[in-house]
Amino acid sequence: MRGVIPPRRGSRSLSRGGDPAGGREVRRIKKIGMDAWEKEVQYGKRWQVEIFFSAL
């Protein structure tokens, strides 16, 4: 599982001085869709892990 932050709505895949990794994510989301991207990167799993460790 990798840590990812979804890009803002309306983000562009190419920008001056922008993060190349962010541009790749924007292009990937446009290609496969947000729902498929969230499943691919397992977005939303961190809160489950944090709840588990806070319960310990």
N, CA, C and O atoms as a CHARMM CRD file, in Angstrom:
* protein
*
  224
    1    1 MET  N      0.85900  -1.17400   0.00000 PROA 1      0.00000
    2    1 MET  CA     0.00000   0.00000   0.00000 PROA 1      0.00000
    3    1 MET  C      0.90300   1.23500   0.00000 PROA 1      0.00000
    4    1 MET  O      1.82500   1.33500   0.80900 PROA 1      0.00000
    5    2 ARG  N      0.63900   2.15700  -0.89400 PROA 2      0.00000
    6    2 ARG  CA     1.43500   3.38300  -0.94200 PROA 2      0.00000
    7    2 ARG  C      0.57900   4.55600  -0.48800 PROA 2      0.00000
    8    2 ARG  O     -0.63900   4.56100  -0.66400 PROA 2      0.00000
    9    3 GLY  N      1.22400   5.52900   0.08600 PROA 3      0.00000
   10    3 GLY  CA     0.50000   6.71100   0.54200 PROA 3      0.00000
   11    3 GLY  C      0.19500   7.63400  -0.62900 PROA 3      0.00000
   12    3 GLY  O      1.10500   8.06400  -1.33800 PROA 3      0.00000
   13    4 VAL  N     -1.05600   7.93200  -0.82600 PROA 4      0.00000
   14    4 VAL  CA    -1.43900   8.81500  -1.92600 PROA 4      0.00000
   15    4 VAL  C     -2.45900   9.83100  -1.44300 PROA 4      0.00000
   16    4 VAL  O     -3.26500   9.56400  -0.55100 PROA 4      0.00000
   17    5 ILE  N     -2.40200  10.98000  -2.04600 PROA 5      0.00000
   18    5 ILE  CA    -3.39000  12.01900  -1.81000 PROA 5      0.00000
   19    5 ILE  C     -4.02700  12.30600  -3.15700 PROA 5      0.00000
   20    5 ILE  O     -3.32000  12.63600  -4.10900 PROA 5      0.00000
   21    6 PRO  N     -5.33800  12.18900  -3.26300 PROA 6      0.00000
   22    6 PRO  CA    -5.95600  12.45400  -4.56600 PROA 6      0.00000
   23    6 PRO  C     -5.76900  13.91300  -4.96500 PROA 6      0.00000
   24    6 PRO  O     -5.85600  14.80800  -4.12500 PROA 6      0.00000
   25    7 PRO  N     -5.51600  14.14500  -6.23800 PROA 7      0.00000
   26    7 PRO  CA    -5.35900  15.53100  -6.68800 PROA 7      0.00000
   27    7 PRO  C     -6.67300  16.29100  -6.61300 PROA 7      0.00000
   28    7 PRO  O     -7.75100  15.69600  -6.60800 PROA 7      0.00000
   29    8 ARG  N     -6.57100  17.61000  -6.55500 PROA 8      0.00000
   30    8 ARG  CA    -7.76300  18.45000  -6.51400 PROA 8      0.00000
   31    8 ARG  C     -8.54200  18.33100  -7.81200 PROA 8      0.00000
   32    8 ARG  O     -7.98900  18.00100  -8.86100 PROA 8      0.00000
   33    9 ARG  N     -9.82200  18.60300  -7.72000 PROA 9      0.00000
   34    9 ARG  CA   -10.63500  18.62200  -8.94300 PROA 9      0.00000
   35    9 ARG  C    -10.12600  19.73000  -9.84700 PROA 9      0.00000
   36    9 ARG  O     -9.78000  20.81600  -9.38200 PROA 9      0.00000
   37   10 GLY  N    -10.08500  19.45300 -11.12200 PROA 10     0.00000
   38   10 GLY  CA    -9.61900  20.43800 -12.07700 PROA 10     0.00000
   39   10 GLY  C     -8.11000  20.51200 -12.19700 PROA 10     0.00000
   40   10 GLY  O     -7.58600  21.38800 -12.88500 PROA 10     0.00000
   41   11 SER  N     -7.39400  19.59000 -11.52600 PROA 11     0.00000
   42   11 SER  CA    -5.94100  19.58300 -11.62900 PROA 11     0.00000
   43   11 SER  C     -5.51500  19.24000 -13.04200 PROA 11     0.00000
   44   11 SER  O     -6.16800  18.47200 -13.74900 PROA 11     0.00000
   45   12 ARG  N     -4.39800  19.83500 -13.42700 PROA 12     0.00000
   46   12 ARG  CA    -3.87100  19.57800 -14.76100 PROA 12     0.00000
   47   12 ARG  C     -2.73100  18.58200 -14.65900 PROA 12     0.00000
   48   12 ARG  O     -2.02900  18.52700 -13.64900 PROA 12     0.00000
   49   13 SER  N     -2.55300  17.79500 -15.71100 PROA 13     0.00000
   50   13 SER  CA    -1.51200  16.77600 -15.68800 PROA 13     0.00000
   51   13 SER  C     -0.13400  17.36000 -15.97800 PROA 13     0.00000
   52   13 SER  O      0.87800  16.74300 -15.64600 PROA 13     0.00000
   53   14 LEU  N     -0.08100  18.52700 -16.58400 PROA 14     0.00000
   54   14 LEU  CA     1.19500  19.17900 -16.87000 PROA 14     0.00000
   55   14 LEU  C      1.14000  20.61000 -16.36900 PROA 14     0.00000
   56   14 LEU  O      0.22400  21.35900 -16.70700 PROA 14     0.00000
   57   15 SER  N      2.11800  20.98500 -15.56400 PROA 15     0.00000
   58   15 SER  CA     2.16200  22.36300 -15.09200 PROA 15     0.00000
   59   15 SER  C      3.61900  22.74000 -14.84200 PROA 15     0.00000
   60   15 SER  O      4.46500  21.87600 -14.61200 PROA 15     0.00000
   61   16 ARG  N      3.89100  24.00400 -14.88900 PROA 16     0.00000
   62   16 ARG  CA     5.24900  24.48300 -14.63800 PROA 16     0.00000
   63   16 ARG  C      5.56400  24.34300 -13.15200 PROA 16     0.00000
   64   16 ARG  O      4.81200  24.80800 -12.29500 PROA 16     0.00000
   65   17 GLY  N      6.66000  23.71000 -12.87200 PROA 17     0.00000
   66   17 GLY  CA     7.09400  23.58200 -11.49200 PROA 17     0.00000
   67   17 GLY  C      6.25200  22.63600 -10.65800 PROA 17     0.00000
   68   17 GLY  O      6.42600  22.56100  -9.44200 PROA 17     0.00000
   69   18 GLY  N      5.35800  21.92500 -11.28100 PROA 18     0.00000
   70   18 GLY  CA     4.49700  21.00600 -10.55400 PROA 18     0.00000
   71   18 GLY  C      5.19000  19.68900 -10.27400 PROA 18     0.00000
   72   18 GLY  O      6.29600  19.44000 -10.75400 PROA 18     0.00000
   73   19 ASP  N      4.54700  18.87300  -9.51500 PROA 19     0.00000
   74   19 ASP  CA     5.07900  17.57000  -9.15000 PROA 19     0.00000
   75   19 ASP  C      4.80400  16.57600 -10.27400 PROA 19     0.00000
   76   19 ASP  O      3.64400  16.36900 -10.63000 PROA 19     0.00000
   77   20 PRO  N      5.84000  15.95600 -10.84300 PROA 20     0.00000
   78   20 PRO  CA     5.61800  14.99300 -11.92700 PROA 20     0.00000
   79   20 PRO  C      4.77200  13.79400 -11.49600 PROA 20     0.00000
   80   20 PRO  O      3.99300  13.26300 -12.28700 PROA 20     0.00000
   81   21 ALA  N      4.92900  13.36900 -10.23300 PROA 21     0.00000
   82   21 ALA  CA     4.13700  12.24200  -9.74700 PROA 21     0.00000
   83   21 ALA  C      2.65900  12.60600  -9.69500 PROA 21     0.00000
   84   21 ALA  O      1.80100  11.77600  -9.99900 PROA 21     0.00000
   85   22 GLY  N      2.36500  13.82900  -9.31700 PROA 22     0.00000
   86   22 GLY  CA     0.97700  14.29300  -9.28800 PROA 22     0.00000
   87   22 GLY  C      0.37100  14.30300 -10.67300 PROA 22     0.00000
   88   22 GLY  O     -0.79300  13.94300 -10.85000 PROA 22     0.00000
   89   23 GLY  N      1.15900  14.71700 -11.66500 PROA 23     0.00000
   90   23 GLY  CA     0.69000  14.71100 -13.04900 PROA 23     0.00000
   91   23 GLY  C      0.37400  13.31300 -13.53800 PROA 23     0.00000
   92   23 GLY  O     -0.60000  13.09800 -14.25900 PROA 23     0.00000
   93   24 ARG  N      1.21200  12.36000 -13.13500 PROA 24     0.00000
   94   24 ARG  CA     0.95200  10.95700 -13.51800 PROA 24     0.00000
   95   24 ARG  C     -0.35900  10.46900 -12.92000 PROA 24     0.00000
   96   24 ARG  O     -1.12700   9.76800 -13.57900 PROA 24     0.00000
   97   25 GLU  N     -0.61200  10.84600 -11.65900 PROA 25     0.00000
   98   25 GLU  CA    -1.85600  10.42100 -11.00800 PROA 25     0.00000
   99   25 GLU  C     -3.06100  11.04700 -11.69700 PROA 25     0.00000
  100   25 GLU  O     -4.07800  10.38000 -11.88700 PROA 25     0.00000
  101   26 VAL  N     -2.96300  12.30800 -12.07200 PROA 26     0.00000
  102   26 VAL  CA    -4.07100  12.98600 -12.76300 PROA 26     0.00000
  103   26 VAL  C     -4.35600  12.27500 -14.08700 PROA 26     0.00000
  104   26 VAL  O     -5.51200  12.00700 -14.41300 PROA 26     0.00000
  105   27 ARG  N     -3.30300  11.97000 -14.84600 PROA 27     0.00000
  106   27 ARG  CA    -3.50400  11.26500 -16.12500 PROA 27     0.00000
  107   27 ARG  C     -4.09400   9.88600 -15.90300 PROA 27     0.00000
  108   27 ARG  O     -4.94200   9.45100 -16.68100 PROA 27     0.00000
  109   28 ARG  N     -3.66700   9.18600 -14.85900 PROA 28     0.00000
  110   28 ARG  CA    -4.19700   7.84500 -14.56400 PROA 28     0.00000
  111   28 ARG  C     -5.68100   7.91600 -14.20200 PROA 28     0.00000
  112   28 ARG  O     -6.47400   7.08800 -14.65100 PROA 28     0.00000
  113   29 ILE  N     -6.05100   8.90500 -13.39300 PROA 29     0.00000
  114   29 ILE  CA    -7.45600   9.06700 -13.00700 PROA 29     0.00000
  115   29 ILE  C     -8.31400   9.36300 -14.22800 PROA 29     0.00000
  116   29 ILE  O     -9.41300   8.82400 -14.36300 PROA 29     0.00000
  117   30 LYS  N     -7.81600  10.21800 -15.11700 PROA 30     0.00000
  118   30 LYS  CA    -8.57600  10.53700 -16.33500 PROA 30     0.00000
  119   30 LYS  C     -8.73500   9.30300 -17.21100 PROA 30     0.00000
  120   30 LYS  O     -9.74900   9.14600 -17.89200 PROA 30     0.00000
  121   31 LYS  N     -7.73400   8.42500 -17.19300 PROA 31     0.00000
  122   31 LYS  CA    -7.77100   7.24100 -18.04600 PROA 31     0.00000
  123   31 LYS  C     -8.73100   6.17100 -17.51100 PROA 31     0.00000
  124   31 LYS  O     -9.53400   5.63100 -18.27100 PROA 31     0.00000
  125   32 ILE  N     -8.65400   5.86000 -16.20100 PROA 32     0.00000
  126   32 ILE  CA    -9.43200   4.73300 -15.67400 PROA 32     0.00000
  127   32 ILE  C    -10.62700   5.16000 -14.82300 PROA 32     0.00000
  128   32 ILE  O    -11.49500   4.33900 -14.52800 PROA 32     0.00000
  129   33 GLY  N    -10.68400   6.42900 -14.42700 PROA 33     0.00000
  130   33 GLY  CA   -11.79600   6.89900 -13.59600 PROA 33     0.00000
  131   33 GLY  C    -11.42600   6.89500 -12.11700 PROA 33     0.00000
  132   33 GLY  O    -10.55800   6.13800 -11.68300 PROA 33     0.00000
  133   34 MET  N    -12.09000   7.74400 -11.35800 PROA 34     0.00000
  134   34 MET  CA   -11.76500   7.91800  -9.94500 PROA 34     0.00000
  135   34 MET  C    -12.03900   6.66700  -9.11500 PROA 34     0.00000
  136   34 MET  O    -11.22700   6.30700  -8.26200 PROA 34     0.00000
  137   35 ASP  N    -13.15700   6.00500  -9.34700 PROA 35     0.00000
  138   35 ASP  CA   -13.48300   4.81400  -8.56000 PROA 35     0.00000
  139   35 ASP  C    -12.45200   3.70800  -8.76100 PROA 35     0.00000
  140   35 ASP  O    -12.01300   3.08400  -7.79500 PROA 35     0.00000
  141   36 ALA  N    -12.07000   3.46600  -9.99300 PROA 36     0.00000
  142   36 ALA  CA   -11.07100   2.43800 -10.27600 PROA 36     0.00000
  143   36 ALA  C     -9.71300   2.83800  -9.70500 PROA 36     0.00000
  144   36 ALA  O     -8.97400   1.98500  -9.21300 PROA 36     0.00000
  145   37 TRP  N     -9.37800   4.12600  -9.76600 PROA 37     0.00000
  146   37 TRP  CA    -8.11200   4.59900  -9.21200 PROA 37     0.00000
  147   37 TRP  C     -8.05700   4.38200  -7.70500 PROA 37     0.00000
  148   37 TRP  O     -7.03600   3.95200  -7.16900 PROA 37     0.00000
  149   38 GLU  N     -9.17100   4.68500  -7.02000 PROA 38     0.00000
  150   38 GLU  CA    -9.21100   4.49000  -5.56800 PROA 38     0.00000
  151   38 GLU  C     -8.99400   3.02900  -5.20000 PROA 38     0.00000
  152   38 GLU  O     -8.30200   2.73700  -4.22500 PROA 38     0.00000
  153   39 LYS  N     -9.56800   2.11600  -5.95500 PROA 39     0.00000
  154   39 LYS  CA    -9.35000   0.69200  -5.69700 PROA 39     0.00000
  155   39 LYS  C     -7.90700   0.29500  -5.99900 PROA 39     0.00000
  156   39 LYS  O     -7.29500  -0.47700  -5.26000 PROA 39     0.00000
  157   40 GLU  N     -7.37600   0.83300  -7.09000 PROA 40     0.00000
  158   40 GLU  CA    -6.00800   0.48800  -7.50500 PROA 40     0.00000
  159   40 GLU  C     -4.97300   0.89900  -6.45900 PROA 40     0.00000
  160   40 GLU  O     -4.06000   0.13100  -6.15700 PROA 40     0.00000
  161   41 VAL  N     -5.10800   2.08400  -5.91500 PROA 41     0.00000
  162   41 VAL  CA    -4.12500   2.57600  -4.94300 PROA 41     0.00000
  163   41 VAL  C     -4.55000   2.29700  -3.50200 PROA 41     0.00000
  164   41 VAL  O     -3.85800   2.68800  -2.56200 PROA 41     0.00000
  165   42 GLN  N     -5.67000   1.63200  -3.33100 PROA 42     0.00000
  166   42 GLN  CA    -6.22500   1.29200  -2.03300 PROA 42     0.00000
  167   42 GLN  C     -6.44100   2.53700  -1.18300 PROA 42     0.00000
  168   42 GLN  O     -6.12200   2.55700   0.00600 PROA 42     0.00000
  169   43 TYR  N     -6.98900   3.57900  -1.81500 PROA 43     0.00000
  170   43 TYR  CA    -7.26900   4.82100  -1.12100 PROA 43     0.00000
  171   43 TYR  C     -8.37500   4.60300  -0.10000 PROA 43     0.00000
  172   43 TYR  O     -9.37500   3.95100  -0.40000 PROA 43     0.00000
  173   44 GLY  N     -8.20800   5.13200   1.08000 PROA 44     0.00000
  174   44 GLY  CA    -9.22000   5.01400   2.12000 PROA 44     0.00000
  175   44 GLY  C     -8.94100   3.91100   3.12300 PROA 44     0.00000
  176   44 GLY  O     -9.75800   3.68000   4.01500 PROA 44     0.00000
  177   45 LYS  N     -7.82000   3.22700   3.00900 PROA 45     0.00000
  178   45 LYS  CA    -7.50800   2.14600   3.95400 PROA 45     0.00000
  179   45 LYS  C     -6.78500   2.66200   5.19500 PROA 45     0.00000
  180   45 LYS  O     -6.79700   2.00600   6.23600 PROA 45     0.00000
  181   46 ARG  N     -6.15800   3.82400   5.09200 PROA 46     0.00000
  182   46 ARG  CA    -5.35600   4.32500   6.20700 PROA 46     0.00000
  183   46 ARG  C     -6.18200   4.51600   7.46800 PROA 46     0.00000
  184   46 ARG  O     -5.71700   4.19600   8.56200 PROA 46     0.00000
  185   47 TRP  N     -7.39200   5.02800   7.33700 PROA 47     0.00000
  186   47 TRP  CA    -8.20100   5.27600   8.52900 PROA 47     0.00000
  187   47 TRP  C     -8.49900   3.98300   9.27600 PROA 47     0.00000
  188   47 TRP  O     -8.60000   3.98300  10.50300 PROA 47     0.00000
  189   48 GLN  N     -8.64000   2.87900   8.54300 PROA 48     0.00000
  190   48 GLN  CA    -8.88200   1.59000   9.19400 PROA 48     0.00000
  191   48 GLN  C     -7.67700   1.16500  10.02100 PROA 48     0.00000
  192   48 GLN  O     -7.82600   0.66700  11.13700 PROA 48     0.00000
  193   49 VAL  N     -6.49500   1.36100   9.47600 PROA 49     0.00000
  194   49 VAL  CA    -5.26800   1.01300  10.19500 PROA 49     0.00000
  195   49 VAL  C     -5.09700   1.90300  11.41800 PROA 49     0.00000
  196   49 VAL  O     -4.70900   1.42300  12.48400 PROA 49     0.00000
  197   50 GLU  N     -5.38000   3.18900  11.27800 PROA 50     0.00000
  198   50 GLU  CA    -5.23400   4.09700  12.41200 PROA 50     0.00000
  199   50 GLU  C     -6.22000   3.79500  13.51600 PROA 50     0.00000
  200   50 GLU  O     -5.87800   3.92100  14.69200 PROA 50     0.00000
  201   51 ILE  N     -7.43400   3.40000  13.17500 PROA 51     0.00000
  202   51 ILE  CA    -8.40800   3.02000  14.20000 PROA 51     0.00000
  203   51 ILE  C     -7.93500   1.78300  14.93800 PROA 51     0.00000
  204   51 ILE  O     -8.06600   1.70200  16.16000 PROA 51     0.00000
  205   52 PHE  N     -7.38600   0.81400  14.21000 PROA 52     0.00000
  206   52 PHE  CA    -6.87900  -0.40400  14.84100 PROA 52     0.00000
  207   52 PHE  C     -5.79700  -0.08300  15.85900 PROA 52     0.00000
  208   52 PHE  O     -5.84800  -0.56300  16.99200 PROA 52     0.00000
  209   53 PHE  N     -4.80800   0.73500  15.46100 PROA 53     0.00000
  210   53 PHE  CA    -3.72000   1.03500  16.36800 PROA 53     0.00000
  211   53 PHE  C     -4.15200   1.93200  17.53000 PROA 53     0.00000
  212   53 PHE  O     -3.58900   1.83800  18.62000 PROA 53     0.00000
  213   54 SER  N     -5.11800   2.77600  17.31700 PROA 54     0.00000
  214   54 SER  CA    -5.58400   3.60000  18.43900 PROA 54     0.00000
  215   54 SER  C     -6.34700   2.75600  19.46200 PROA 54     0.00000
  216   54 SER  O     -6.43700   3.12200  20.63400 PROA 54     0.00000
  217   55 ALA  N     -6.89600   1.62500  19.01100 PROA 55     0.00000
  218   55 ALA  CA    -7.62600   0.74400  19.92600 PROA 55     0.00000
  219   55 ALA  C     -6.67900  -0.09100  20.79200 PROA 55     0.00000
  220   55 ALA  O     -7.06800  -0.58900  21.84800 PROA 55     0.00000
  221   56 LEU  N     -5.44200  -0.23800  20.33800 PROA 56     0.00000
  222   56 LEU  CA    -4.47900  -1.04100  21.10800 PROA 56     0.00000
  223   56 LEU  C     -4.09500  -0.38600  22.37300 PROA 56     0.00000
  224   56 LEU  O     -3.29400  -0.93200  23.13300 PROA 56     0.00000
